[in-house]
Amino acid sequence: MIHKIPLEKVLFLDIETVPNYANFQEVPETEQNLWDKKTRYQRKEDFSAEEYYDRAGIMAEFGKIICISIGIIDKNDTLKIKSFADDDEKKLLLEFGNIFNSQRLRDVILCAHNGKEFDFPWIARRFLINGMMPPVPFQMFGKKPWEIPHLDTMELWKFGDYKSFISLELMAHVFGIPTPKDDIDGSLVSSIYYIEKDLQRIVDYCEKDVLTLANIFRRMRQEDLLQRNINTD
């Protein structure tokens, strides 16, 4: 049962991603062709490859990570949040990867919403694409599903119902947790990054998601909500 998991071992995590390029015209021809082939089935005849390019930010082969926010609950029941954000994805990943050199995070349990389908594999793939090995917690090669300790709040909510999907925002609502989408949502991240060039606004949004994620996990354990004054040291 999740109430038996030591909270100090859980690393709450959220990432924000965008397409590799601001628009389809900037994409090299070879990559344009690969994008066309990759997405042909999904878009069918409804969209051209160019019209569909705004979704490149959800595919690790055609997108990049611009922010990773993490949160850890300390012995004083305070959620300490730290963010790694940079236009240079390799620099971001190097800094993020270094945290796993500490003894405390060597056997950490990762927790994200839809993390097993999105955040965890995305991070691992982008490490490899940037010529680096993923940190140990993301190395799941050859492991059986029951050997992977990581937590996914969407999976926990399914209770074996594999057709069920629930957003972080809806989970927050049903548990009486303030919405993290009070400013922006994921559909606006790319335009805020490339057009408004406001990376800090995206970082703020990502950190709200981490706070919400941690509170959802606590609600599922029948525990009180964390305070909103986050310790960011």
N, C-alpha and C positions, 0 to 999 in steps of 0.2 A: 504493500500500500504506500501511496505517495507521502502520507503523513510520517512515515518512518525514515524518509530520506533526509539526511542532515542538510539543513538549509545553507550552511556555510560552504558546502561542496558544490552548490548549484551556481553556474554562471549563466545568467540571463542575457540573451543576445538578440540583436536585430540588425539587419543590414539595409542599406539603400543603394540601389543600382540604377544605372542609366545606359542608354545605347553608347557604343564606342564613339559615335560621331553625332554631331548636332542635327544633321539631316542626311537624307539618302544621297544627295548629290556629292557629299564629301566622302562617301564610302568608296574605297578602291574598287575597280571593276571586278576583280577576281572575287572579292568579298560580296559584292552585289549579286553576282551569279550564284554564289553559295547560299546567300540569304534567300534568293528566289527558289532554289531547290529545297532548302530546309523548310520553308513555310508554305510551299505550294498546296499541300494537303489541307492545312489548317484554314487558309484564307479562301481556298477554292477559287471561284470566279467573282467573289464578292469584293475583293480588294486586289490592287496591283501590289507587287513587291515593295514599291516605294510607299504606297499608302499604308502598308502594314508595318513599316519600319519603326513606328513609334513603340512597337512591342519588343523591339530588340533588347530592351533593358531587362527583360525577364529570362533571357537566354544567355548563359555564361559564355558561349562561343562568340557572341556578338555584342556583349555589354561589358561594363566594368563596375567595380564597387567604388563608391565615393564616400561612404561612411559605414563604420561598424561601431555600434554602441553596445557596451557591456555593463552589467550590473551585478553586484555581489552584496548579499545581506550580511552585515557584520554582527558581532555578539551583542551589540546594543540595539539590534533590530533596525538598523539604518541601511537604506539601500545606497550603496556607493556606486556612482555611475561614472564611467570614463568613455570618451569617444575618440575614435581614430578617423580623421577625415582629411582628405587631400585630393587635389587634382591628379597627382602622381600616384596611381594605384599601387605600384611596386613599393614605394616608400610607405604607404599606408599599411600594406600587408606585412612588411618587415617589422614595423613598430608593433603591430598587433601580434605577430608571431612571437615576438620577444617576451611577451607576458607569460608564455607557457614554459619559460625556462625556470620560473620560480617553483619552489617546492610545493607551495600551496595549490598551484594550478596543475600539478602533474597528473592528478587523477580526478580532475574536475568533471562534473556532469553538466553537459551543455543543455540549455533549455531555450526553445524558441517556438513561436507559433507557426505551424507548417514548416518547422525547421528541417525535418527529415526529407521533405520534398524540395525545399528551396534553400534556406540559409546555409545549412551544413554542406551540401554538395556544391553550392555556388562558391563558397569560400575555398573548399578543397580544389576545385577546378581552376579558379583564378590564381591560386598559389602555383599550380603546375604550369599554367600558361605563362606566368611570369618567371619561370625557371627556378622555382623553389619547391621544396617538399612541404606539404601541409603540416601544421603542428600536430603532435601525436593525437590529441582528442578527435581530430578530423580524419585520421587514418583508419578507415573502416574496411579496407580491402581484405577479403577472405573471411570476414567475420559473419557469423550467423545472426539473424535479426535479434534473437534473444541474448546475444553476447554484447550487444551495443547498449550501454547504460543511458544514453541521452534521452531527454524528455521533449515531447512535442505536445503543447497544450491542445492543438487540434486533434491529435490522435487520442489523447486522454479523454476528450469530450465524446469521441465516437463510441466508446464502450463496445467495440466490435462491429459497429455499423459502418461498413466501408464506403457506403454511398453518401455519407453525410459530410457536408462542408459547412464550416462556420468561420466567419471573419473575426479578427481580433476585436473590431469595433462592436460586433453583435455580442460576443462573449462578455465584453466590458459592460454592455447594457444590461444583460440578464443578471449579472452579478452586482449591479448597482455601483459600478466603478465609473468615474468621470471619463468621457471619451478622449482618446488621444488624437482624434481627428478634428479638433476644434479650430485649427488653422488651415492645414492642408491635408490631403490624403495622397496615397501612392501614385495616383494618376497624374498628379501635378509635379512630381519630383523632377522629371526630365526638363520641363519648361522652366522651372525655377532655377535649375542648374545651368542650362545652356542659354536661356534668354535673359532671366533676371540676374544670373550669376551670383546667387545668394546661397552659398554653401552653408552658412551658419543657420539659416532658417531650416534647412534640411536636417542639420545636426540636432536642432531643438526638437524637431518632429520625431526623429529616430529615438531620442532619449525619452520622449513621452511614451513611445511604444514599449520601451524597456520597462518603464515604471508600470505601465498597464499590464504587461506580461507578468511581471513579478506579483502584482496584486491579484491577477486571475489565478495564478498558481496558489497563492495563499488562500483565496476563497475556496478553491477546490480542496484544500486541506482544512477548511473550516476555521481559518485564522483571520485575525483582524487585518485591515488594510494598512499599508505602509503610509507614512506621512509624505506629503507632496514636496516638502523641503528636502531636496535630494542633496546628499553630500557628494560633491564632485571632485574631491581631492584625489 
